[in-house]
Amino acid sequence: MPMPMPMPMPMPMPMPMPMPMPMPMPMPMPMPMPMPIQERLVLAWRIQLTRHMLSAYFARRAYFHIKQPGDGEPIDNPDQRICDDVNAFVRASVTIVLSLFRKVFNCIAFAGVLWGVSSSLVLFLVTYATIGT
């Protein structure tokens, strides 16, 4: 007697093909970080003031007349000293001015928030600060 043939296995349903992953976009070259406002102000003012001071230093041959007080010897590297002093002066001045602007802006912003809570309190605090100081 012949052997019965085994039943064929049902074919599995084909799996759907996954969607191809999109190719990643090439990363653009990183842009240099923009200079903060304070550094831009310092640099612009420092360039201008250094040019002005050095032109005054070289005008009418003033560098021949600079002497150290006391011994009458010429000063070492006065042009370098001018540049260094200008840098220190400009950095300190810009820091003070921007700090003042930040403080005023914070006071105005805080007063606006406080005005939403209690306008009479804002008026009282402004009056107290004005008269108290």
C-alpha positions in Angstrom: 0.0 0.0 0.0 1.4 3.3 -1.0 2.2 5.8 1.7 0.0 8.7 1.8 1.7 12.0 0.9 2.0 14.4 3.7 -0.1 17.5 3.5 1.9 20.4 2.3 2.3 23.2 4.8 0.4 26.3 4.0 2.7 29.0 2.7 3.1 31.8 5.2 1.9 35.2 4.2 4.8 37.3 3.0 5.9 39.9 5.4 5.4 43.4 4.1 8.7 45.0 3.2 9.7 47.6 5.8 9.9 51.1 4.5 13.4 52.0 3.7 15.0 54.4 6.2 15.6 57.8 4.7 19.2 58.6 4.1 20.4 60.9 6.8 21.1 64.4 5.5 24.8 65.3 5.7 25.5 67.5 8.6 26.3 71.0 7.6 29.6 72.4 8.7 29.1 74.0 12.1 28.8 77.8 11.9 31.1 79.7 14.2 29.4 80.9 17.3 28.3 84.5 17.0 30.2 86.8 19.2 28.2 88.0 22.2 27.1 91.6 22.1 29.5 92.6 24.8 32.5 91.3 23.0 31.4 93.0 19.8 31.1 96.3 21.6 34.5 95.9 23.3 36.2 95.0 20.0 34.7 97.8 18.0 35.3 100.5 20.6 38.8 99.1 21.3 39.8 99.3 17.7 38.5 102.9 17.3 40.0 104.1 20.6 43.4 102.4 19.9 43.6 104.0 16.5 42.8 107.4 18.0 45.3 107.1 20.8 48.1 105.9 18.6 47.5 108.6 16.0 47.7 111.2 18.9 50.9 109.4 20.1 52.5 109.6 16.7 51.3 113.1 15.9 53.9 115.9 16.0 56.5 113.3 17.1 55.1 113.2 20.6 57.0 110.0 21.3 60.3 111.9 21.4 59.0 114.0 24.3 57.7 111.3 26.6 60.0 110.8 29.6 59.6 109.0 32.9 59.1 111.3 35.8 62.1 111.6 38.0 65.0 110.2 36.1 64.1 111.5 32.6 64.6 108.2 30.9 62.4 107.2 28.0 59.4 104.9 28.7 59.7 101.3 27.5 57.2 100.3 24.8 54.7 103.2 25.2 52.7 102.0 22.2 52.2 98.6 23.8 51.2 100.3 27.1 48.6 102.4 25.2 47.1 99.3 23.7 46.9 97.5 27.0 45.4 100.5 28.9 42.8 101.0 26.2 41.9 97.3 26.5 41.4 97.5 30.2 39.5 100.8 30.0 37.1 99.6 27.3 36.4 96.3 28.9 35.6 97.9 32.3 33.5 100.7 30.7 31.4 98.3 28.5 30.9 96.0 31.5 29.6 98.8 33.7 27.3 100.2 31.0 25.8 96.9 30.0 25.3 96.0 33.7 23.4 99.2 34.2 21.2 98.5 31.2 20.5 94.9 32.5 19.5 96.3 35.9 17.2 98.9 34.4 15.6 96.3 32.1 15.1 93.9 35.0 13.4 96.6 37.1 11.1 97.5 34.3 10.2 93.8 33.6 9.7 93.2 37.3 7.5 96.3 37.6 5.4 95.0 34.7 4.8 91.7 36.4 4.1 93.3 39.7 1.7 95.7 38.1 -0.4 92.8 37.0 -0.6 91.7 40.6 -1.1 95.0 42.3 -0.7 98.4 40.7 -0.9 100.3 44.0 2.0 98.2 45.3 4.1 99.2 42.3 3.3 102.9 42.8 4.1 102.6 46.5 7.5 100.9 45.8 8.5 103.4 43.2 7.6 106.3 45.5 9.4 104.7 48.4 12.5 104.0 46.3 12.5 107.6 44.9 12.0 109.3 48.3 14.0 106.8 50.3 17.2 107.3 48.3 
